[in-house]
Amino acid sequence: MATGMSRGKMVTVLSIDGGGIKGIIPGTLLAYLESKLQELGGPSARIADYFDVIAGTSTGGLVTTMLTAPNKDNRPMYAAKDIKSFYLEHTPKIFPQRRDVSLISRNNFIDAVSSLFGAVTGPKYDGKYIRSLTKELLGTVTIKQTLTNVIIPTFDIKHLQPIIFSTNDAKADVSKNALLSDICISTSAAPTFLPAHYFETKDANGKTRSFDLVDGGVAANNPTLMAISHISKEILMGNFELVDFEPMDTKRMLVLSLGTGEAKREGKYNVATASKRGLLNWIYDNGATPLLDIYGDASSDMVDIHVSTLFQALHSEKNYLRIQEDTLAGDASSVDIATKENLQKLVQIGEALLKKPVSRVNLETGMYEAVDGEGNNEAALDRFAKLLSDEKRFRKVK
């Protein structure tokens, strides 16, 4: 795509938010969408065959990689239906749950206290499992080898600026052609939860370029607008071959944006308790992470408001489908409580979300409201599958 994007009538975009273990929720939605695409295009159909751009942040970056990294047959490493089992198997090892101190024997008391203090003086998790897992699965695959154009944001703490990795940029600049394993580890390195990640690449002249990275959610927890901007950049650079297509032409975009759920309606925090918080309690308070929750949700919601405004203003709101669950509560709203019970609850939440009515953000209140006459999310994904299938068929004819 870096040397020219050959397209049909529409540009197709998939975006997946960050959210730790809550990646199971968009994973469930994607499994449904892929099953509909297979009904229309055959059992070998995969998500990567239908989207020009797939953007993912943090856990969304992991899902993006699963859907687009090539296997030995140059097909996606994972089918969408495999995402759920991947999370059920691996997230308890990425986020191992500590036992309650009251349940630990006296002989293990010192170890328990040391573990608790470690959560204050270092990351909550050591990150060893996710590093070894991604390196084992992805090996030497780099981002320029993905089966469609991907965009995965990270944040460089040395230079205090976002670093956005993409297939296009990697093809144009060898120093941005990082190993997918390094990118996945970096975009999911949430401060306080997992260690920051350092790696190096070489430019065309052999000069070393270094990266000191943390979670992409610091820059864009919801990467939808970033994906749309990327398309506009490619148009301006002359790398986009679509007749009469202009930047931000929403009438010729199909954008599917998947959230990982919020506790918007739970009333999780309030001024009475927030006013008494010190530095430590803003970071970690009785199992919750107030500062990270606020920044993550604010980032996701602001992007949705901007994109919704753009599509509604240009009378193409049906071309933008945002599916988000905003009623999470308790353990289900956490990013790391990877117990069997909570993971299964998240699967159920994802399945129930398919049956909920299509909702759109109220630009005044910021709350999601059901849209009359547009059915449920399942029906909306059916419609998107048909549009995606038609677009793919049109390109073959063209």
Secondary structure by P-SEA (a helix, b strand, c coil): cccbbbbccbbbbbbbbbbcccaaaaaaaaaaaaaaaaacccccccccccccbbbbccaaaaaaaaaccccccccccccccaaaaaaacccccccccccccccccccaaaaaaaaaaaaaacccccaaaaaaaaaaacccccccccccbbbbbbbbccccbbbbbcaaaaaacccccccaaaaaaaaacccccbbbbbbcccccccbbbbbbccccccccccaaaaaaaaaaaaaaacccccccccccccccbbbbbbbccccccccccccccccccccccccccccccaaaaaaaaaaaaaaaaaaaaaaaaacccccbbbbbbccccccccccccccaaaaaaaaaaaaaaaacccccccccccbbbbbcccccaaaaaaaaaaaaaaaaaaaaac
